[in-house]
Amino acid sequence: MKYFLLTFDLEDSEDLFNSLDIKVDDIKKLESEGLRKIINLLDETKIKATFFITLKFFKDHKQMIKELVNKKHEIGLHAYSHEHRYDTMGERESEYLIGKAKKELEKGLKIQINGFRAPEMRPPSYSILKKLGFKYDSSRHPTIVTFLYNKLYKQFFKSRKIKKEDIIVVPVSVTPIIKLPFSWIWFRNMGNFYNKICTRLSLINNNFINIYFHNWDFIELYKFKYKKSVINDLIVRNSGERCLGKLKEYILWIKKNNFQDKRIKDIL
């Protein structure tokens, strides 16, 4: 059996827009537009997904997050705020902020939160997550992408398989050996021929595909004035409807090839 784990990071976007030097008056409206496109696509393709949400995003978009719960998608925690870096923050502060966010999200949605994914894939120690009652972490992205995520190259030699450490670790999918990524920025810039090849290769010695996107991947970022650089050009390129179209095509291909779409908690 082959499993397809489609995941989304829903996050407060001020740090993104600031880093791009995009001047936007109504960030919350754009965040809602990106999420609405995701919801409509999942409804159309009948896919169940896992959403990792910052507490700040939840407070700004409560009704839409409750809609996700009603539609039986899985909700995990992404952070208290996306600007937090739990790998460099003190353990006591990390535990307090993550614990507070988990408790408030559970109370607001009347559900149990089992999963965690850290901002920029930089989690605290797994012992903290275990202590706070998380069952799994999906912050491992075992590729070498130093030009995007600080210190992510340290994950390169980590396993591509689901493993039990202090908690269960569910890695984001990459290809074997050279560890090519094919989520968000790579997915929409490399095209579906690349994405399909990477999918096939990633199934070598594995039975699942776990890819992720952000709510802002589905906003037309390239329409705004932004600070020009190679990285920023890649971040805004093929966003919005272009990304949505590529993802829809990919999902239809996934379904045609008899993958079982699952929420992460369903396969653990």
Phi, psi and omega in degrees: 000134177253131182249140178246114180252102179265122186232152181225139173258114179259115191220150172299132196257006183301319182293326176296308183295324177294320180292329177276347184064034176272130178265108182233127182282325187236074181297319182300322178297317179294320177301317179296319180298318179297316180293321179299322178296321178297312181301315181296321179294317180295322176297314183295319184266357178058048180251137171261135187231171176245129182245125174259122194236135171282150179299322180297319178297318179301315182297330181275342187220048188302314185295324180290324178291322176297327176297320177299317178298315180297331179272007174072024170280156179274141177247125173240172180263136177259323180174173167288309174219146186293342180284349182285141178238096190285343179283338179250347179285151176300148184298320181296317180292318178301312181299318181295311184292316179293318179297318179296317180297316180299314182296317181291323179292317178297318180293318182291329182255351181058047178222171173260132178266120181256333190245155180222142169221129186275151172302136182054026176057037183238082186279166170284187176296146180296335179297325176294314180297319178297316180300326182276359173095012176284145178267330182210162175232136178238045179263356182276122177230086192284068178225176180246096183231060184294339182282353179243310186243121179302127176071006180293339178300337180292344180272354189306319184269006177286159184290148174273355185263158172291126185225151175264115172245233171295324169229177179284134180252123180246098186288154167287143186287138171219167179285161175292161170065288183271355170057052178286132178273156175211038171257175183014266188295324178286319180304311187275342180266332182271334178093164189285339173298312176299314183298321181289321177297314180298322178299312179300315181293324182293340179279356176293120182061024178212156180236018180217155171240126179234104178240159185221155178221174176242161176299326183280352172299336186256016172256139180287075183296330184290348179280346180267156170286132182217164181288117186288129172196167180299316182294313181296324176299319179292322182294321183272338186294136177059028175276179177069225184297331179295316178294319181300317180296318178296319181292319178299314178300317180296316180299317179297323176294319177301313181294322179297329181265019168064034169285148173263115178284133184220152164283153184303316183299337183288335184260358181270000000 
